[in-house]
Structures are given as structure tokens and as C-alpha cells.
Amino acid sequence: MNTQEILNLVIDGGFYTDSEETRCKSVFMCIAIKYAMIAGVVTEADYDTARNSIEEWLCNVGNLSVDVVLEDALEDVGIPNTYEERLKIYRDWDNRPLFKIGDFYRGNNGRRKRLLV
């Protein structure tokens, strides 16, 4: 499966949520994908595919760290980061915001900001 198909299964299966964490739901997509894998909805290969795709993208959008979460990465670059906005990104993965490292500068607080040109 491709990343979009995997994300759709995870979202439609209720594993990705905006509410409290439970033993089978998460506000973090990579953890939600893991829960979907444990439940047999996606395979380990699917988990690796989606997780790698998300981490690669977050390394460009976020603070160059795979430890960054989407909510923080979007805040860092001045994009709305509500659950609904994050869900839109995951629902339309091929059209997610794409950035290059040169698109950012470090603000006075050390956080990355999108360079407005």
C-alpha cells in the first residue's frame, strides 16, 4: 500500500484521534499507525512505509529531528496546527505543504520560522 492508503485506513479505523490517548488510539499519527498494525489493519511493512514517509517530511518541516510532532512542526512554520488542519494534511498526503530547508530562518527564540519572500 502507499502512504495515503495506509493513512486512510488508520483514520477511518479510528486509531488517530483528537481526544485523549487510549490503549488503541493516539493523537500522534505514527503511534496510531502502530496501533493499527497491532490490530491487524495494516502490516509491519505498511507501518514502516507510512512512518518513514511522515518522518522524512517532518525532518524538512520540523526542527530537523524525527522527534518532532506535526502539531509543533506546523506551529514552527506558521501554519495552523489544529487537529482538523492536521487531519486535512493526512487525508490529502500527496498535497501536504512541502518546504525546503532554505525556506526557513531561526527567529530570536531559536525556533524555525518560514521565510516570507
C-alpha positions as CSV (number, residue, x, y, z in Angstrom):
1,M,0.0,0.0,0.0
2,N,1.1,3.6,-0.5
3,T,1.2,6.1,2.4
4,Q,-2.2,7.7,1.5
5,E,-4.0,4.3,1.6
6,I,-2.4,3.5,5.0
7,L,-3.3,6.9,6.5
8,N,-6.9,6.5,5.3
9,L,-7.1,3.1,7.0
10,V,-5.7,4.4,10.2
11,I,-8.0,7.5,10.2
12,D,-11.1,5.5,9.2
13,G,-10.4,2.9,11.7
14,G,-10.4,5.5,14.5
15,F,-6.8,5.0,15.6
16,Y,-5.9,8.7,15.0
17,T,-7.9,10.9,17.4
18,D,-8.1,14.4,18.7
19,S,-9.1,13.2,22.1
20,E,-7.3,11.5,25.0
21,E,-4.8,8.8,24.4
22,T,-6.1,5.3,25.0
23,R,-4.6,1.8,24.5
24,C,-5.7,1.8,20.9
25,K,-6.0,5.5,19.8
26,S,-3.4,8.2,19.6
27,V,-3.2,11.9,18.9
28,F,0.2,11.1,17.2
29,M,-0.1,9.6,13.8
30,C,2.9,7.3,14.0
31,I,1.6,5.8,17.2
32,A,-1.8,5.5,15.7
33,I,-0.3,3.5,12.7
34,K,1.4,1.2,15.2
35,Y,-1.9,0.6,17.0
36,A,-3.5,-0.2,13.5
37,M,-0.6,-2.6,12.9
38,I,-1.2,-4.3,16.3
39,A,-4.9,-4.6,15.4
40,G,-4.1,-6.2,12.1
41,V,-5.4,-3.4,10.0
42,V,-2.0,-2.6,8.4
43,T,1.1,-4.7,8.1
44,E,4.5,-4.1,9.5
45,A,5.7,-3.1,6.0
46,D,2.8,-0.6,5.8
47,Y,3.8,0.8,9.2
48,D,7.4,1.3,8.0
49,T,6.2,2.9,4.7
50,A,4.0,5.4,6.4
51,R,6.2,6.1,9.3
52,N,9.3,6.7,7.1
53,S,7.2,9.0,4.8
54,I,6.0,11.0,7.8
55,E,9.4,11.2,9.4
56,E,11.1,12.3,6.2
57,W,8.6,15.0,5.7
58,L,8.7,16.2,9.3
59,C,12.5,16.4,9.2
60,N,12.0,19.1,6.5
61,V,9.1,20.9,8.1
62,G,10.1,20.5,11.7
63,N,13.3,21.1,13.6
64,L,15.3,18.5,11.6
65,S,14.5,15.9,14.1
66,V,12.4,12.8,13.9
67,D,11.3,13.5,17.4
68,V,9.2,16.5,16.3
69,V,5.5,16.0,16.1
70,L,3.3,17.5,13.3
71,E,1.5,19.9,15.6
72,D,4.8,21.5,16.7
73,A,6.3,21.5,13.2
74,L,3.3,23.3,11.8
75,E,3.4,25.9,14.6
76,D,7.1,26.4,13.9
77,V,6.4,27.4,10.3
78,G,3.3,29.4,11.0
79,I,0.7,27.0,9.6
80,P,-2.5,26.3,11.5
81,N,-2.0,23.2,13.6
82,T,-5.4,22.2,14.9
83,Y,-6.5,18.6,14.8
84,E,-8.7,19.5,11.8
85,E,-5.8,21.0,9.9
86,R,-3.5,18.0,10.7
87,L,-6.3,15.7,9.6
88,K,-6.6,17.6,6.3
89,I,-2.9,17.0,5.7
90,Y,-3.1,13.3,6.4
91,R,-6.2,13.0,4.3
92,D,-4.5,14.6,1.3
93,W,-1.0,13.4,1.8
94,D,0.2,14.0,-1.8
95,N,-0.7,17.7,-1.4
96,R,0.8,18.3,2.0
97,P,2.8,21.5,2.4
98,L,6.3,21.0,1.1
99,F,9.3,23.0,2.2
100,K,13.0,23.1,1.7
101,I,15.4,23.8,4.4
102,G,16.3,27.2,2.8
103,D,12.7,28.3,3.3
104,F,13.3,28.9,7.0
105,Y,15.3,31.1,9.3
106,R,15.8,30.9,13.0
107,G,13.9,33.5,15.0
108,N,15.2,35.2,18.1
109,N,13.8,32.4,20.2
110,G,15.7,29.8,18.2
111,R,12.7,28.3,16.7
112,R,12.5,27.9,12.9
113,K,10.1,30.2,11.1
114,R,9.0,30.2,7.5
115,L,10.9,32.7,5.5
116,L,8.4,35.1,3.9
117,V,9.6,36.2,0.4
